[in-house]
Amino acid sequence: MTPIAIVFLVLATVIIWGGLVGSTIALSRKSEVDAYPAGGEDRAGERLE
């Protein structure tokens, strides 16, 4: 492989795996919604279709 091909291979690998690691860390730090919007309450026994 040529040196430029190796550089692009390493760059692409860092971008892909870095994005995966970054998104995993972000998801683990804040994985749930703090507050849901008003409404959307289902009554007991109501059929949802």
Beta strands, then each sheet from edge to edge (+ up, - down):
end
